Each structure stands twice: as structure tokens, then as C-alpha cells.
Amino acid sequence: MTEEQSYTTEEIAKLLKISKLTVYDLIKKGDLVAYRVGKQMRIDAADLDAYKRRSKQLQSPAQARPNVLPGTTTTEQLSTEAVQKHSPVAGLSTVTDQSESQHAMTSNHRIASPSQTASISFASGLTGYGQNIAGSARHLVITGQDVSLDILMRHMEKQSRDIRPLRSFMGSLDGLISMYRGESDLVSTHLLDGDTGEYNLPYIRKILTGWSYVVVNLLSRPAGLYVPRGNPRQLNDWTDLNQSNLRLANREKGSGARVLLDEQLRLHGISAAGLLGYDVEETSHMGVAAKVSSGEADVGVGIEKAARLVGQVDFIPLVQERYDLVMLRKQGNVAWIESVLHILRSPEFRQELRAFEGYDVSRTGEVLFEA
């Protein structure tokens, strides 16, 4: 096989003697790297070979992500546990449900597997802008799930053929942890610190100790509760989550929506044990909204866009969350960081974001913190 050769999902299924659904599952989990050409998924022969090699190797047990325990200060607990982890990136639990982002995903956007994230970022840190070790387009690992990141990637590819953005669909906290380990280049985050009311910076300062970085705003958006049409349980505030026999559709640990919920439960003295389904995790806003829409849950926490896409769900806005980008300042990164800042501040990029109802771009491109 040659690196130029690529396969469809049907061809991969035949080669591996598995079902097409299993192929899609491998892609969603990040085990098999794929990219889109129009509406079709393609897998390069080199990536198939890499998957086969990894499958033959003995895998070490996955490292558990930091738990968010209601009743504790989330920022301190998460960041302290996070920086103590030094396991390989394969131990990370990567958020891989791409249903939201794929609404706007266009051609040639590649999905980075956990093991590739480590090797690609390592190579990126050692070489100059526009090149990797092999002398081809430089890979940049971008973490997060929001559709705005797909738009950003497209603009980055237009500005320079020397860079090739790769997406890793992990949550906010896992993204920061991967950046601390040097395994990602650009991280998106929306983590609320309940004690200060500040978004992202308390976590970033604690987790990225020893790194030089820049934090820039991508957008702001409303976050709140998903409830069935008509809001039959009259859930209008965080304090209403104290109702008895309330069925919750929850997000995975480390996601921004999960941290938002856990902080609000802590601040309002509400026990997570009283929420039915608290320990059952969905990996996307769409997944949570769908549970509410189907009648399997009474409430969930997320952003407005998912409620509109799913339908049969009312959205109760409770906070305006800030969605920021973190970029490491290290050798070879200066040029592409300046390129990203230029994109964020361009009228064309902001206009595309304004097409999504509820997205506030008034601070898009504003540098919030540098270290």
C-alpha cells in the first residue's frame, strides 16, 4: 500500500472483515483516522496501517479522568488532579460524538486519534511553521466540539497550505490536560469557576503551569437547561433541580456543560444523588437534548443550538458562557498564532459566526490573557 491510496468506509469494512457500522464506530472513537471528501468519508492507506499496528500492540489500562465531586471546588479539584497525570495520551478519554460539529464539517477535515495526537504535536513542537519532520504540511491539533471550530479550520486551510488542522473531539478539561502534556496546539474551553464567576482563566492558570500561552475569545453563547416542550416540571432556575424524582441527562466528566452543572449544584447546595441518571453520561449537547426530546429525561444542561437542531425541546437560558481558545507560545508557533488572530478578527469570520443564533462575537479575537 502507498500513502497516496485511500479507501471508502465500505472498502475498509471488507478489508477488515467487519461491518460498516463498526468502521464508523472506530472513526467516532478516534481509533481510525478519517476525513471527508464532499459527503464521503475516506481513510488513507497509511492510517489504516497505523490502526493495524496499534491494534496489535498491548494497550496499557486507560487512565481515569479527574472526577468532579459535587460539594468541592471544581477548579481546585480538577486542575490539581489534572497536572498530576503523566500517562500517555492514549489514556485520555476523548469525546468522540461528532454529531454537532458534522453539521458544518466540509471536505478534508481530518480527525486525530489519541495516539496520533501525541506524535503529531511532538513533531509540531520541534519543527518550524509550515513544516513537519517529513517536510510536508504541518499538523496542528485542535480540540473541541463546537461548529465554530470547523469554520476556523476552513479559514486556516485557506490562508496557508503549509498547515493541516486536525480535530480531536475532546471536552474542555481534557483539552487543557492534553495541552499541558504538549499533545495539542489549540484548545477550546468553556469552564466555569463558580467561586469567582470567571470562565476558563482559573483553570488555565492552574493547569498550564510552566507553559507560555495566549488566551483569546472565540465567542460567547447562552447556556442553560433543556426541558420538554411546555416545560411541564416548571424548571426555570438552577434551584429547581432540587425537585424530587427529576430525571437528568448528564454530560461526561470534564466537559464544560458537566462542570457548569456540578458548580451550580455545589453553589446551591443540591445533592447530585437526588438527580436520577446523574451517573449516565452523554458525549455531546445533541445527545443530552435528544434524551430530553424523547422523554427519557426531564432536564439536561447545554447550549441553545442543540435544542434548535433536535426539536421538541425548550431551552431555558441561565448563563452567558465565554468560549475561549488557548494557544501555546513555543518554537514554531508564532506565525500560525498570528494567522489565527487575523482570522478571528476578520469581518468574514465574524459574519459566518453571526449566522448561528445566540452566538455573540462582540469580543471575538480579543486577547484575554498572556503568560
N, C-alpha and C positions, 0 to 999 in steps of 0.2 A: 504494500500500500504506500502511496505517496501523500505528502501533506496537502497537495492540491486537490485530492479526491475528497468528495463529501457524499453523504448518504441522507436519504429521507428517513423519517421515523419508521415507515413500512420496511425499508431495506434493513435498518438496524434490527427490527424485530425478527426478521428472517435470519440474519447473520447470528444473532444471539439465541435464536430459538426461544423467544419469549413473546408475549402478547404486545400489541401496540400500546395498550393501556399501561403495561409495565414500563415501556420505554418512556412514556410521558411522565410516569411517576419518578423514574430515575432523573429525568430532566428537572422536574419540580423540586426534588430533594437536593439538586446541585451535584449529584453523583456523575452525571453525564452532561458535558458542556454542549450547548446547542445555541443556534442563532436563527433569526428569521430572515428569509428572503421573500418579501411580499407576505403572503399568508402562510407560507410553508416553513416548517422547522427543518433545519439542516444540521448535520453533525459531521465535522471534519474527521477524516480517517485517523489523523494524529490524536484527536481527542478520544476516539473510540479505543485506540491502542492504549492510551493513558488510563482509561477506565478499566480495561482488562488487566493492566499491570497492577493497579491499585487493588482490584478485587482479589488478586492472587496473594497479596501481602496480608500478613496478620495485622489486624487493626487493634490498637490499644483501646481500652474502655473509654467511652466518651466522658469528658469532664463535665460535671454538673454546673449549670449556670448559677449565679448567685440567686438565692431565694429572697423575695420581698416579703418580709413578715409584717402583716398589719400590726400596728401598735408600736413600731420602731420608726426611727427617722430614716426614710428610704434613701436619701442621698448618702448618708454616712455608711449605712449597711452595704448598699450596692457597690459604692466606689471602693470601700475598704477591702471587701472580698474580691472585687474585680482585679485590683492591682496585685493581689497575692497569687493570682493564677499565672502559671508559666507553662501550661501544657501546649502541645501543638495545636494549630488552628483546626485540625480535624476533630478536636474535642468540642468545638463550638457548636451550639445548636442554632443552625441558620434558619431564619424564617424563609420559607420557600413557596408559600402560596402566592402566586403571582397574578391572581385574578384581577386585582385593581389595576396594576400597572400595565397589564397587557391591553387594556382598552386603548392605550395610545402608543404602544410599542411598535416601532417601524422596523424596516429591514436592517439586518446586520448588527443588531444589539445582542451581544453575547452575554451568557450567564456564567459567572465564575463559580466553579466548585470550591468547596472548602480547602482542599489540598492545593488547588491552583492559586487560590488567594494568597497563600503563604509564599509560594515560589515566585509568582508574578511580582508581588510587592517587594520582595527581596531584590529581584533584578532591577526593579524601577529605582530603588534607593541607591544602586551602585552605578547607574549609567546616566548620561546626560539627557536633557529634554529631547524628545523625538526619537530616541533610540533605546532598544533593549540590548541584551547581550548578543543576540543573533543579528543585530543591525537592522531589524525591521521595525514596524510601528511599535511605539512604546505602549504598554498596557497600563491603564490606571484603574484601580479597583474602587468602585463607588458603592457604598452601602445604603440601603433604604428601599422603601416600597412605593413612595408617592409618585404619581404620574408626572409631576413636575421634573423629576429626575430623568425621565425618558426624554423630555423636551430639552433639558440641559445637555444630555449626552448627544443628541442630534446636532445641537449648535456647536458642541465641541468638535465633533467629527467634521462639520462643515468648515470650521476655522482652520483645522490642521489635519492633514492626512498622516502626520507623524505620531499621532496618539490614537489609541484604540480603547475607549472606555469599556470596562467590564462591570456588570452588576452583580452584587451579592445581596440577596433579598433578606437581610437580617434586620432585626429591630434596633432601636436607638442605642440601648445599653451594650448589646453585643457588638455593634459597630464601633463604639468607643473603645471597648476592650480590644478589638482587633487592631485598631489604630495604635493603641498603647504597645501592642506586640510588634508593630511595624508591618502588619499584614494588609492594611488598606490605606488608600491615599486620600479619599474624600468621603467623609461620613456625614449623613444627615441625622438630625436628632431633634426630638421634642419631648424632653423630660422635665417634669415639674418638680421643683423643690417646694414642698408645702410650707415649710417653716418661713421661707423668705418670699414666696410667691414668684420667685425668679425661674425662668426657663433656661435649662441647659448649662449655663455657666458654672453653677455649683458642682455639677457632675464632671464637667470637662476639666475644671481646675484640679479636682481630686484625682481623676483617673489618668490624665495625661501629664503627670508629674515627670519633670525632666525633659519633656519634649518642647520644641518651639513650634507654634501653630498660630493660625489665624481663624477667627470665628466670624462668619458673615451671615446675614439674614437672607433666607430664601423667600419666605412668605409667612404670613400669619393666616390662621383659619379658625373657625369656631369648632369647638369640641363639646360633647355633651352626651345625652342619653338617647338611645334608640328605644322606642316603645311601639307597641302595636297601634294601628290606626285608631284614632279616637282616644288614645291614652287611657284605657279602662281602669288602670290602677292609680291614675292621677299622680304620676311621678313627675314632679316639677322642679325638684331640687335634690341636692345630694342627701339631705336629711331624710328624704322619702325612701331611701334604700334601707331604712330600718324597719320597713313593713315586714310582717310575718309571711312566711311561705313564698317569698319572692324568688322567682327562677331567673338566674343570671346567665348570660352568655359572656364568657370572660376571654380575655386575650392571654397570650403566653407571657411568661415572666421575662422582663427586660424590654418589652415593647413600651412605647410611650403611653399608649392607652391603658396598659396594665398599671404602670407607675402612677398615672393620673388617678385611676380608681383607688389604688392602695393608699395613696396620700390623702385622698378625700375621706376614705373610711377611717384612717388614723386621726385626721383632724376633727372629725365629727363623732369620734368615739363609737363607731359602728363595728361590730364584730363580723369578720368575713365568714365565720362559721354559720351565721344566720342566713347567708345567701346560698340558696340551692344551686348547685352547679358551679360554685366558685373554683373548684379544682379542675374543671373540664375546660381545656384551652382551645381557642380558635387562633389561627395564624394570620388573620387579616381582618380589616374593618368589614369587608364584604362578608366574611364568614360569620361575624357576630351579627350583622344586620340581617343576614339570611335566617339565622336561628330565631330572631325576633319575628321576622316576617312570616315564618312557617308556623308560629305558635308554640315552638319548643322552648321559648324563653320569654319572660315578661320585660326584660330590660337588658341593655348592653351599653358599653361605652365606646364611642368612636367619633368620626368626623362626618360632617353633613353629606359629603359627596357620595359616600357608600349608601346612605339612606335613599338618596335620589335614584341611584342605579338599581338598587334591589326592588324598591317599590313596596307598597303596603306597610310602610314603616313611617312613623312620625319622628322627627328629630327635635329634641329639646336642647337648645344651645345653653351652655352653662359657663364656659370659659373661652377666651380667645387665646389660643396657643401659638407660640412662636416656633417656627420650623426653621432651624439654622443648619448651616454647613460648616464643617470643621476640616481644614486643610493643613497638613504638616508642612512646615518650612524645613526642608532638608535639601541636600545636594541634588540638583537636577529638577527641583520642583518649582523654582521661582517663575520660570517662563509660563508654565501651564496654569499656575495660580493667577497670574496677571491676566491670562486669557479668560479664565473663568469669571474673574471680577468684571472684565469688559463685557462678557456675555450677560451677566446678571444685571448690569446697569444699562443694557441696550433697550431701546424702545420696543424692538421686535420681540425680544424675550418676554418683557413685561406684558405686552399685548397678548401673547399666547396664554400666559397665566390668567389674565383677566377673563378669559373665556370660561373659566371654571368658577361657577357661582360660589361666593363665600371666600375666595382667595383674595387677601389683602396684600398688595405689592408696594405699599407706600414706603416700606423700608428695605425692599429687595436690593441687594448689593451693598448695603451698609455694613461696614466693618464694626463689629460689636466688641471684639476683644482680640488682643495680640499678646503672645507670650514668646 
